[in-house]
């Protein structure tokens, strides 16, 4: 059988490979602490679960939804107004099956084969694979420690900026955990307007900023609506990862074209999931601070614990991850991750899987409670890998 040439650039994603390794460790009878995949283990609020259950008890809710129900769109608009001071119209908002799916498809209505997309390096893998599905070319702009892992727009070559059709941006950033401020977004909007580049901003971790005010919306900057859209997710903020619901919002024409594309490939988010999302957005918001507090405690246990055994890991400013430079004596992230798994049962994600600039780092997810994290630190210390 012959398959599309584009499949030559795809492989099993890194988390599938790590899952295979986890299964192998379990077969060997090892204790396994999985800090690879960023799926929250905190419980959703009871009123959200109740809304999901109630909606699932109505037979008519198992039909195709075909569209977002008006109450859901109004809930998103109200939440964005309260949280960010951003005014949206219903035609500027749409749901997607999680930001992963949205980011995978958003380049399709924007890019023609051969168009140029600027993506950060390192970045979440779908930021690369989405444009590749659209057969776009990708220019990687490095996120450097000396620039606080922010995109340096002045370093993007003039010819690249003039040719670019789209740029992918994400703060708070997975995997590097950096947080951007208002001045950064002002520069982003100004740069995008100058060169006529469409901005796609992934804001999935807006509520997970550890030591300062929660993140902001790119759309809060004057002129942002003219140049791009933003994704925001209920997965991490409200612990609803498995329900697969996020939102794209912003520029009317981008949303219109994206909605048109998606109408050809799906029949809408299920009614029970939409009802749960409405309950989350309209209900009490205490969960946001509880989550921040919980992740902050885990971050302090992991980063502080690793520093105490000689692994110099900085505190993460945002997201639910830790971006750790490799310990002394190691240069290749995949080799280190494999040795860590084999010697300790602790699973992390090699930085190289997020792009060439991720080499020399590993990502650890804060998805275990503090005692389990302390156990992971103990296992790493006992392994003798930190010298």
C-alpha positions as CSV (number, residue, x, y, z in Angstrom):
1,X,0.0,0.0,0.0
2,X,1.1,3.6,-0.7
3,X,0.5,6.4,1.7
4,X,0.7,10.2,1.6
5,X,4.2,11.7,1.5
6,X,3.3,13.9,4.4
7,X,3.3,10.8,6.7
8,X,7.0,10.5,6.3
9,X,7.4,13.4,8.8
10,X,5.1,11.8,11.4
11,X,5.9,9.1,13.9
12,X,4.2,7.9,17.1
13,X,4.0,10.8,19.4
14,X,6.4,10.8,22.3
15,X,3.8,10.0,24.9
16,X,2.9,6.8,23.1
17,X,6.5,5.8,23.2
18,X,6.7,6.6,26.9
19,X,3.6,4.7,27.6
20,X,5.2,1.6,25.9
21,X,8.2,2.1,28.2
22,X,5.9,2.4,31.3
23,X,4.2,-0.9,30.4
24,X,7.6,-2.5,30.1
25,X,8.7,-1.2,33.6
26,X,5.5,-2.5,35.1
27,X,6.1,-6.0,33.5
28,X,9.5,-5.9,35.2
29,X,7.8,-5.3,38.6
30,X,9.2,-1.8,39.0
31,X,7.7,1.0,41.0
32,X,6.7,3.6,38.4
33,X,6.1,7.3,38.9
34,X,4.8,8.8,35.7
35,X,5.6,12.5,35.4
36,X,5.4,12.6,31.6
37,X,1.9,13.4,30.5
38,X,0.2,16.7,31.7
39,X,-3.2,15.3,32.7
40,X,-4.5,16.8,35.9
41,X,-5.3,14.4,38.8
42,X,-7.3,17.0,40.7
43,X,-11.0,16.4,40.9
44,X,-13.4,18.6,38.9
45,X,-16.0,20.6,41.0
46,X,-19.0,18.7,42.1
47,X,-21.4,21.1,40.4
48,X,-19.7,20.4,37.1
49,X,-19.9,16.6,37.6
50,X,-23.6,17.0,38.5
51,X,-24.3,19.1,35.4
52,X,-22.7,16.4,33.3
53,X,-24.7,13.6,35.0
54,X,-27.9,15.5,34.6
55,X,-27.4,16.1,31.0
56,X,-26.3,12.5,30.3
57,X,-29.7,11.4,31.8
58,X,-31.6,13.1,29.0
59,X,-32.0,10.8,26.0
60,X,-32.2,13.7,23.5
61,X,-28.8,14.8,24.5
62,X,-27.2,11.9,22.7
63,X,-28.0,13.3,19.3
64,X,-25.5,15.2,17.2
65,X,-25.3,18.7,18.7
66,X,-24.3,20.2,15.3
67,X,-23.4,23.5,16.9
68,X,-22.5,25.2,20.1
69,X,-25.6,25.9,22.2
70,X,-26.1,29.7,22.7
71,X,-25.8,29.4,26.5
72,X,-22.3,28.0,26.1
73,X,-21.1,30.8,23.8
74,X,-22.6,33.4,26.2
75,X,-20.8,31.7,29.1
76,X,-17.5,32.0,27.3
77,X,-18.2,35.6,26.4
78,X,-19.1,36.5,30.0
79,X,-16.1,34.6,31.4
80,X,-13.7,36.4,29.0
81,X,-15.3,39.7,30.0
82,X,-14.9,39.1,33.7
83,X,-11.5,37.5,33.6
84,X,-9.7,39.6,30.9
85,X,-11.8,42.6,30.2
86,X,-12.1,41.3,26.6
87,X,-15.4,42.0,24.7
88,X,-16.4,39.2,22.3
89,X,-19.4,38.7,20.0
90,X,-20.9,35.2,19.4
91,X,-19.6,35.1,15.9
92,X,-16.0,35.4,17.3
93,X,-16.3,32.3,19.5
94,X,-16.4,28.6,18.7
95,X,-15.7,25.3,20.5
96,X,-13.1,22.6,19.5
97,X,-12.4,19.1,20.8
98,X,-9.6,20.4,23.1
99,X,-6.8,22.7,22.1
100,X,-4.7,19.8,20.8
101,X,-7.4,19.2,18.1
102,X,-7.9,22.9,17.4
103,X,-4.2,23.5,17.0
104,X,-3.9,20.5,14.7
105,X,-6.5,21.9,12.3
106,X,-6.2,25.6,12.5
107,X,-3.5,25.9,9.9
108,X,-5.7,24.2,7.3
109,X,-8.1,27.1,6.6
110,X,-5.1,29.6,6.7
111,X,-2.2,28.0,4.9
112,X,-1.6,26.9,1.4
113,X,1.1,24.3,0.6
114,X,4.4,26.1,0.8
115,X,3.3,28.9,3.0
116,X,5.6,29.8,5.9
117,X,4.6,29.3,9.5
118,X,6.8,30.6,12.4
119,X,6.8,28.3,15.4
120,X,8.8,28.5,18.7
121,X,11.5,26.0,19.4
122,X,11.0,24.2,21.7
123,X,7.3,23.9,21.4
124,X,4.4,21.5,22.1
125,X,4.6,19.0,19.2
126,X,1.2,19.8,17.6
127,X,2.5,23.3,16.9
128,X,4.8,21.7,14.4
129,X,2.5,18.9,13.1
130,X,-0.6,21.0,12.5
131,X,1.2,23.2,9.9
132,X,2.8,20.2,8.4
133,X,-0.6,18.7,7.8
134,X,-1.4,21.8,5.8
135,X,1.9,21.2,3.9
136,X,3.2,24.5,5.1
137,X,6.9,25.1,5.7
138,X,8.1,25.9,9.3
139,X,10.6,28.4,10.4
140,X,11.7,27.8,14.0
141,X,12.5,30.7,16.2
142,X,14.5,29.6,19.3
143,X,13.3,30.3,22.9
144,X,16.4,31.2,24.8
145,X,17.1,31.2,28.5
146,X,18.8,34.6,28.2
147,X,15.6,36.1,26.9
148,X,13.4,34.4,29.5
149,X,12.2,31.9,26.9
150,X,10.3,34.7,25.1
151,X,10.1,35.0,21.4
152,X,12.6,37.6,20.2
153,X,10.9,39.3,17.3
154,X,13.9,41.4,16.5
155,X,15.9,38.2,15.8
156,X,13.4,36.9,13.1
157,X,15.0,37.7,9.8
158,X,13.3,40.3,7.7
159,X,12.8,38.0,4.7
160,X,11.2,35.4,7.0
161,X,8.9,37.9,8.6
162,X,7.7,39.2,5.2
163,X,7.1,35.8,3.9
164,X,5.4,34.4,7.0
165,X,1.6,33.6,6.8
166,X,1.1,32.6,10.5
167,X,2.9,32.6,13.8
168,X,2.2,30.2,16.7
169,X,2.7,31.6,20.2
170,X,1.9,30.1,23.6
171,X,2.3,31.6,27.1
172,X,2.3,30.4,29.8
173,X,4.5,28.1,27.8
174,X,4.5,24.3,27.6
175,X,7.2,23.0,27.8
176,X,9.5,25.8,28.9
177,X,7.0,27.2,31.6
178,X,7.8,30.9,30.8
179,X,5.1,33.5,31.4
180,X,4.7,36.6,29.1
181,X,3.7,40.1,30.2
182,X,1.6,42.8,28.6
183,X,4.6,44.4,26.9
184,X,5.4,41.2,25.1
185,X,1.9,40.9,23.7
186,X,2.0,44.6,22.6
187,X,5.1,43.8,20.7
188,X,3.6,40.7,19.2
189,X,0.5,42.6,17.9
190,X,2.7,45.4,16.5
191,X,5.0,43.0,14.8
192,X,2.1,41.0,13.3
193,X,0.4,44.1,12.0
194,X,3.7,45.3,10.4
195,X,4.2,42.1,8.5
196,X,0.6,41.0,8.0
197,X,1.1,37.7,9.9
198,X,-1.8,35.8,11.5
199,X,-1.3,35.1,15.2
200,X,-2.5,31.8,16.8
201,X,-2.1,32.0,20.6
202,X,-2.5,29.0,22.8
203,X,-3.6,30.2,26.2
204,X,-4.3,26.8,27.8
205,X,-2.4,27.5,31.0
206,X,-3.6,31.1,31.6
207,X,-4.8,30.2,35.1
208,X,-1.6,28.3,36.1
209,X,0.8,31.1,37.0
210,X,2.6,30.3,40.2
211,X,4.1,33.4,41.8
212,X,2.3,36.4,40.3
213,X,-1.1,37.4,38.9
214,X,-2.7,34.7,36.7
215,X,-1.9,35.0,33.0
216,X,-3.5,37.4,30.6
217,X,-5.2,37.2,27.2
218,X,-3.4,38.2,24.0
219,X,-6.8,39.5,22.9
220,X,-6.7,42.1,25.7
221,X,-4.1,44.1,23.7
222,X,-5.6,46.8,21.4
223,X,-5.5,45.6,17.8
224,X,-5.1,41.9,18.7
225,X,-8.5,41.1,17.2
226,X,-7.3,42.4,13.9
227,X,-4.4,39.9,13.7
228,X,-5.3,36.7,15.3
229,X,-7.2,34.3,17.6
230,X,-6.6,32.6,20.9
231,X,-7.4,29.1,22.2
232,X,-8.4,28.7,25.8
233,X,-9.1,25.4,27.5
234,X,-11.2,24.0,30.3
235,X,-8.8,21.0,30.6
236,X,-6.2,22.4,33.0
237,X,-8.1,25.3,34.6
238,X,-11.1,23.1,35.6
239,X,-9.6,19.6,35.5
240,X,-11.7,18.5,32.6
241,X,-9.0,17.1,30.4
242,X,-10.9,14.0,29.3
243,X,-14.0,15.8,28.3
244,X,-12.1,17.5,25.4
245,X,-13.5,21.0,25.2
246,X,-11.7,24.2,24.4
247,X,-12.5,27.4,22.6
248,X,-11.1,29.4,19.8
249,X,-11.9,33.1,19.8
250,X,-10.9,36.4,18.2
251,X,-10.7,37.6,14.6
252,X,-14.1,37.2,13.0
253,X,-12.8,36.1,9.6
254,X,-10.4,33.5,11.0
255,X,-13.2,32.1,13.2
256,X,-15.6,32.0,10.3
257,X,-13.2,30.1,8.1
258,X,-12.2,27.7,10.9
259,X,-15.8,27.0,11.7
260,X,-16.5,26.3,8.1
261,X,-13.7,23.8,7.9
262,X,-14.7,22.0,11.1
263,X,-18.3,21.8,9.9
264,X,-17.0,19.3,7.3
265,X,-15.2,17.1,9.8
266,X,-17.4,16.9,13.0
267,X,-20.9,17.3,14.3
268,X,-20.2,19.3,17.4
269,X,-19.3,18.9,21.0
270,X,-21.8,16.6,22.8
271,X,-24.6,18.2,24.7
272,X,-23.6,16.8,28.2
273,X,-20.0,18.1,27.7
274,X,-21.4,21.5,26.7
275,X,-23.6,21.6,29.8
276,X,-20.6,20.7,32.0
277,X,-18.6,23.5,30.4
278,X,-21.4,26.0,31.1
279,X,-21.5,24.9,34.8
280,X,-17.7,25.4,35.0
281,X,-17.6,28.8,33.4
282,X,-20.7,30.2,35.2
283,X,-20.3,28.5,38.6
284,X,-18.0,29.3,41.6
285,X,-14.4,29.9,40.5
286,X,-12.6,28.8,43.7
287,X,-11.2,25.9,41.8
288,X,-8.8,28.1,40.0
289,X,-7.0,29.2,43.1
290,X,-7.1,25.7,44.6
291,X,-5.4,24.4,41.5
292,X,-2.7,27.1,41.6
293,X,-2.1,26.4,45.2
294,X,-1.9,22.6,44.6
295,X,0.5,22.9,41.7
296,X,2.6,25.5,43.5
297,X,3.1,23.0,46.4
298,X,4.0,20.2,44.0
299,X,6.4,22.5,42.1
300,X,8.1,23.5,45.4
301,X,8.4,19.9,46.4
302,X,9.9,18.8,43.1
303,X,12.2,21.7,42.3
304,X,13.3,22.2,45.9
305,X,13.7,18.5,46.4
306,X,15.8,18.1,43.3
307,X,18.0,21.1,44.2
308,X,18.5,19.6,47.6
309,X,20.1,16.5,46.0
310,X,22.3,18.5,43.7
311,X,20.2,18.8,40.5
312,X,20.0,22.5,39.8
313,X,16.3,22.8,38.7
314,X,14.8,26.3,38.7
315,X,11.2,27.0,39.9
316,X,8.6,27.0,37.2
317,X,6.9,30.4,36.8
318,X,3.8,28.9,35.1
319,X,2.0,25.8,33.7
320,X,1.8,22.4,35.4
321,X,5.4,21.4,34.3
322,X,9.0,21.8,35.3
323,X,11.6,22.4,32.6
324,X,14.8,20.9,34.0
325,X,18.3,21.3,32.5
326,X,20.0,17.9,32.4
327,X,22.2,17.1,35.5
328,X,26.0,17.3,35.2
329,X,27.4,14.5,33.1
330,X,24.5,14.2,30.7
331,X,24.1,15.8,27.3
332,X,21.3,13.9,25.5
333,X,17.8,14.2,26.9
334,X,16.5,10.9,25.5
335,X,19.4,8.9,26.9
336,X,19.0,10.6,30.3
337,X,15.2,9.9,30.3
338,X,15.7,6.2,29.5
339,X,18.4,5.8,32.2
340,X,16.1,7.6,34.7
341,X,13.3,5.2,33.9
342,X,15.5,2.1,34.1
343,X,17.1,3.1,37.3
344,X,14.3,4.8,39.2
345,X,10.9,4.2,37.5
346,X,10.4,7.9,37.2
347,X,9.2,8.9,33.8
348,X,9.8,12.3,32.3
349,X,9.7,13.7,28.7
350,X,13.0,14.3,26.9
351,X,13.4,17.9,25.8
352,X,14.4,16.9,22.3
353,X,10.8,15.7,21.6
354,X,9.8,19.4,21.7
355,X,12.3,20.5,19.1
356,X,16.1,20.8,18.6
357,X,16.3,23.7,21.2
358,X,14.8,21.4,23.8
359,X,17.9,19.2,23.8
360,X,19.7,19.5,27.1
361,X,16.4,19.6,29.1
362,X,13.6,17.2,30.3
363,X,10.1,18.1,31.2
364,X,8.4,16.8,34.3
365,X,4.7,17.1,34.9
366,X,3.3,18.0,38.3
367,X,0.7,15.2,38.2
368,X,1.4,13.4,41.4
369,X,0.7,14.4,45.0
370,X,3.5,15.8,47.2
371,X,4.3,12.5,49.0
372,X,4.7,10.8,45.6
373,X,6.9,13.6,44.3
374,X,9.0,13.3,47.4
375,X,9.3,9.6,46.7
376,X,10.4,10.3,43.2
377,X,13.2,12.7,44.5
378,X,14.3,9.9,46.9
379,X,14.5,7.3,44.1
380,X,16.5,9.7,42.0
381,X,18.9,10.4,44.9
382,X,19.3,6.7,45.6
383,X,20.0,6.0,41.9
384,X,23.4,7.8,42.0
385,X,22.6,9.7,38.8
386,X,23.0,13.1,40.3
387,X,26.7,13.7,40.8
